[in-house]
Amino acid sequence: MKVKELVKELNLEVINPGENMERTISGGYASDLLSDVMGHSKPDMVWITLQAHVNVIAVASLKDLAAIILVHGQLPDVEVIEKAREEGISLLGTVSDTFLTAAKVYESLHRNGNDKR
C-alpha cells in the first residue's frame, strides 16, 4: 500500500505531501518517545505520534520513514512544516487517537498485504 492510498483509505489530512506519497509502506510504528522510534522503527514504516515538533522530522528523516501521522488533531508550527518540506517528509494528520489510528493502519496494511515486519 502506498502512502497516498493510506491517506485516502483513512481520510487523513495531508499537512505536507513530501516526496513519499508514492512510497510503499512496510509497516507502522506508534510511539511518542523519539529514542524508541530511533531504536526500533524500520525504513518505510509510517510513524504514528502526537509529537508535533521539529525533532520528529529529524527522526523520520534519519530512519527513512515513509510518513508521519500526527494524532489528536495536532497541528505543527510553520517551522515544522517547513522542515518537513525541506526533508521531503510526508506529514499527515488525523483527529483520531493513537490507539485507533494504529488499529486502522494495521488493518489497512494487512488487508493489502503490506506489513512486512
C-alpha distance (Angstrom), angle and dihedral (degrees) to the residues before:
residue distance angle dihedral
M1 . . .
K2 3.77 . .
V3 3.80 124.4 .
K4 3.81 91.4 -112.0
E5 3.82 90.3 53.6
L6 3.81 91.2 51.3
V7 3.82 89.4 49.7
K8 3.79 90.4 54.7
E9 3.81 96.2 42.4
L10 3.82 94.7 48.4
N11 3.81 94.7 34.8
L12 3.80 91.3 -124.7
E13 3.79 123.3 177.7
V14 3.79 113.2 -117.6
I15 3.81 104.9 -136.3
N16 3.81 92.2 170.4
P17 3.81 121.1 1.3
G18 3.78 93.5 -154.4
E19 3.78 119.8 -178.4
N20 3.79 95.1 -67.9
M21 3.81 106.2 75.5
E22 3.82 90.0 107.2
R23 3.79 93.2 45.2
T24 3.80 120.0 117.1
I25 3.80 113.1 -121.6
S26 3.82 116.9 -131.2
G27 3.81 97.3 -169.9
G28 3.76 143.9 -50.7
Y29 3.79 137.6 -90.3
A30 3.81 125.4 -163.5
S31 3.80 118.6 -163.5
D32 3.77 141.2 120.9
L33 3.81 95.1 -155.1
L34 3.79 110.5 93.9
S35 3.81 92.2 -156.6
D36 3.81 90.2 53.3
V37 3.81 91.6 52.0
M38 3.81 91.3 46.5
G39 3.79 90.9 50.4
H40 3.79 101.3 42.6
S41 3.80 114.7 19.5
K42 3.79 120.1 97.2
P43 3.81 132.0 -144.4
D44 3.82 115.5 -81.5
M45 3.82 93.9 24.6
V46 3.79 123.7 130.9
W47 3.81 111.2 -122.5
I48 3.81 116.7 -143.8
T49 3.82 114.3 -160.0
L50 3.79 145.3 141.0
Q51 3.81 91.3 -140.4
A52 3.80 109.1 109.1
H53 3.82 103.8 176.3
V54 3.79 132.1 112.3
N55 3.83 94.7 -98.2
V56 3.82 89.1 66.9
I57 3.80 88.7 63.8
A58 3.80 91.1 50.3
V59 3.81 92.0 52.1
A60 3.81 93.0 46.8
S61 3.79 90.0 51.0
L62 3.81 93.1 46.1
K63 3.82 92.2 50.2
D64 3.84 94.1 41.0
L65 3.80 92.5 -125.7
A66 3.80 120.8 -177.6
A67 3.82 94.9 -131.8
I68 3.79 146.4 -27.7
I69 3.81 121.3 -121.4
L70 3.81 114.0 -158.9
V71 3.81 112.1 -154.1
H72 3.83 134.7 -156.4
G73 3.79 91.2 39.4
Q74 3.81 91.6 -70.6
L75 3.78 110.9 174.7
P76 3.80 117.0 -160.1
D77 3.79 123.5 -136.7
V78 3.79 119.7 -101.4
E79 3.83 88.4 -102.7
V80 3.82 90.6 60.0
I81 3.80 93.4 47.6
E82 3.81 90.2 48.7
K83 3.83 91.0 50.7
A84 3.82 90.0 49.1
R85 3.80 87.9 51.5
E86 3.81 91.8 50.0
E87 3.81 92.1 48.6
G88 3.82 94.9 41.9
I89 3.82 91.6 -122.2
S90 3.80 118.7 159.1
L91 3.79 106.2 -129.2
L92 3.80 115.9 -166.0
G93 3.78 134.7 177.3
T94 3.79 143.2 -155.2
V95 3.80 137.0 175.6
S96 3.83 89.5 -136.7
D97 3.78 121.7 101.6
T98 3.81 125.5 -107.4
F99 3.81 95.8 -99.3
L100 3.80 95.5 51.6
T101 3.80 93.0 41.8
A102 3.81 92.0 50.5
A103 3.81 90.3 49.2
K104 3.80 91.7 50.6
V105 3.81 92.8 47.1
Y106 3.80 90.6 48.3
E107 3.79 92.4 48.8
S108 3.82 92.9 47.4
L109 3.79 94.5 47.8
H110 3.80 94.0 46.8
R111 3.78 93.0 45.8
N112 3.80 87.9 53.9
G113 3.83 95.3 41.0
N114 3.81 95.2 -116.9
D115 3.80 106.4 122.4
K116 3.80 102.4 103.3
R117 3.79 99.0 169.8
